[in-house]
Amino acid sequence: MTLKRWLSPLSRAFGRLGRAPRTSEQRDVQRAAAERVLEHYRTLLIDLGAVVWELDLEAQQVTAVSDSCATVLGYSAQQWRESPRLWIDTQHPDDLERSMALIARLAGGAGEEVYEHRMIAPDGHVVWLHTAIRAARDAAGHAMLRGVSMDITAHKRIGTELQGALSLVQATLDATDNGILVVGLDDRITSHNQKFAQMWGIMEGLMGAFDEDAARRHASAQVKDPERFVARIREIYCEPGSQSFDVIEFRDGRVIERTSQPQRLGGAIVGRVWSFRDVTERLRTEQALRLSNEQLQQAQKMEAVGQLAGGVAHDFNNILTAVLGNLSLILADPEVPLGVRHRAEEIQLASERAANLTRQLLAFGRRQILTPRIEYLCVVLLEMVKLLRLSAGERITIELDLAPEPSPVLIERGQMEQVILNLVINARDAMPAGGRIVIKTRRVERAAAGSLAWTESAQGHDVLLSVRDDGEGMDAATMARAFEPFFTTKDRGRGTGLGLASAYGIVQQLGGSIQVHSARGQGATFDILVPHAPQGEGHGAGRAPARLETVMVVEDEPPLRGLMRDALAGVGYRVIEVPNGHAALELCEALPGGLDVLVSDILMAGIDGVELAARLRAQRPGVRVLFITGLGADAPGLPRELPADASVLRKPFTMEALLRRVRECFERE
């Protein structure tokens, strides 16, 4: 219709111009009519930026062209009519072949063609034209082409800029981590980015086949709660101008945040833009950070409680040592009346129970002196399984699931046995009606340094000791306090609340970690991770042949120092007692005769016991050392490395224990 609207009046005008007039009067009328038509269209064409032209196919020459050609193409009408090849030479090289082929098709008969092409203006700039051509014949039967060419250069430039802007928008959408979906009011998907297709598992080539309803069905199959997923979409579409935010949980564990807002054009809503952000890793990181902070706070709390408990136990140890020492002297005296002896024995039993509590407090506070050696957990478990079964009782089954490969660890066997026994007794008490305890060992690899997460690995750097029961289990609040000293869920009188606390302290002091996994009604599992020890590590006892004659006692607590002096002198030792390290060094320089054994507290004001031993040995190389202490290797101010050949006697101790350890020093070769 457009081509006919433009060409029909013009063809009639051009046709009349081409016919031979019959009379002069008719010629004048005809010319006047044609000029009126041409003037009307000349003005219209200039205003519209259009060129009307006629091409004689046989002569291959423009026979008529509107004056607007000068404005649009830069060449005058006269130039077009007088230059036969101008219409060919001004064609853009890339479009010439296509234009000539089109003209050749029309030359074969009647027809119309509409196409876009480029021509070159005199100044060299490119003019885009939208051209409509019709094949025709004039009155003489000559083959003609008549056409209208519209200047669309500005439209092309705008289109190119628009395409560039759209391309930039699409590239930006594809570069974002969010999945983007745009839906029109007719429920057709008008746009999306690659992330959306990847996020929802839609092959890129299939997106064109989806409307929103199909996309909704596809998505519903992937989410945990499809009914809620669809219902939420319906709620949003009931309020077209609203914004939305919700969280979608996928069946595969992913978590997606979904937001949407209306798409507006000129103030009118034309669709809705949906944005999907995968927050799975962020939530996992936040959860891991939250767990790490909770563990740090728990560790700091346990450390503070441990320091307090260890400090109290250390001071109480000194008191108990004096009490037990005096009791042992009383009981060793045959002239003590029988009634007094019975009372002294009761006091001794009570004191020994108190001493056991202080040992557990010291274990929790990691303030014991440990002498770790290479041990195999599987051997430890096999040798104590009979004791464990007796402790658990007949209604409890104990199963061992031991690692197939050797798993040496650097531990103090007695302390690790205490940890295992505490965990088994704790499991037994959680199963009053009976049940099963599984003790497992494995070589494992931590997920990261300091992490409590692990995977089994024959080449792992840690050894796992796991104790699992089928008992009542614990809730989160109970698990959070499981290792606190004096915390217990048992009935009054059935426990001190120090079993798990001491296990925690011992494992920490060995450089390991302990954690509990449990839930109400699902039993509990205690996992202990201890560093794997390559063969050849460990501490061995030193050897120093000498005959015991003189013992030097260095202790800053006068009651305890006097008690040890009396006990040692009572069996014939030559005893030298001093209150501190400085006095010991001064006395040693002037001491006649030999010095065989140094019995010294470790933590003292001024020179500590370890430094004193080193300096005395520089003067007297044959001196043997017996340290007495209630502290551990990581107590404040205490050296971490003790002499390899030194012995350690933990407070509180009886005088019989002191005499026995001194004799052992003498008997060592």
Sequence and secondary structure as in RCSB ss.txt:
>XXXX:A:sequence
MTLKRWLSPLSRAFGRLGRAPRTSEQRDVQRAAAERVLEHYRTLLIDLGAVVWELDLEAQQVTAVSDSCATVLGY
SAQQWRESPRLWIDTQHPDDLERSMALIARLAGGAGEEVYEHRMIAPDGHVVWLHTAIRAARDAAGHAMLRGVSM
DITAHKRIGTELQGALSLVQATLDATDNGILVVGLDDRITSHNQKFAQMWGIMEGLMGAFDEDAARRHASAQVKD
PERFVARIREIYCEPGSQSFDVIEFRDGRVIERTSQPQRLGGAIVGRVWSFRDVTERLRTEQALRLSNEQLQQAQ
KMEAVGQLAGGVAHDFNNILTAVLGNLSLILADPEVPLGVRHRAEEIQLASERAANLTRQLLAFGRRQILTPRIE
YLCVVLLEMVKLLRLSAGERITIELDLAPEPSPVLIERGQMEQVILNLVINARDAMPAGGRIVIKTRRVERAAAG
SLAWTESAQGHDVLLSVRDDGEGMDAATMARAFEPFFTTKDRGRGTGLGLASAYGIVQQLGGSIQVHSARGQGAT
FDILVPHAPQGEGHGAGRAPARLETVMVVEDEPPLRGLMRDALAGVGYRVIEVPNGHAALELCEALPGGLDVLVS
DILMAGIDGVELAARLRAQRPGVRVLFITGLGADAPGLPRELPADASVLRKPFTMEALLRRVRECFERE
>XXXX:A:secstr
 HHHHHHHHHHHHHHHHHS  SSHHHHHHHHHHHHHHHHHHHHHHHHHTEEEEEEETTTTEEEEE TTHHHHHS 
 HHHHHH TTHHHHTB HHHHHHHHHHHHHHHTSSEEEEEEEEEE TTS EEEEEEEEEEEE TT  EEEEEEEE
E HHHHHHHHHHHHHHHHHHHHHHHSSSEEEEEETTSBEEEE HHHHHHTT  GGGGGG BHHHHHHHHHTTBS 
HHHHHHHHHHHHTSTT  EEEEEEBTTS EEEEEEEEEEETTEEEEEEEEEEE HHHHHHHHHHHHHHHHHHHHH
HHHHHHHHHHHHHHHHHHHHHHHHHHHHHHHH TTS HHHHHHHHHHHHHHHHHHHHHHHHHHHTT S    EEE
EHHHHHHHHHHHHHHHH TTEEEEEE  SS  EEEE HHHHHHHHHHHHHHHHHT TT EEEEEEEEEEEESSTT
 S EEE TT SEEEEEEEE S    HHHHHTTTSTT   S TTS  S HHHHHHHHHHHTT EEEEEE TTS EE
EEEEEEB  TT S           EEEEE S HHHHHHHHHHHHHTT EEEEESSHHHHHHHHHH  S   EEEE
ESS SSS HHHHHHHHHHH TT EEEEEES  TTSTT  S   TT EEEESS  HHHHHHHHHHHHH  
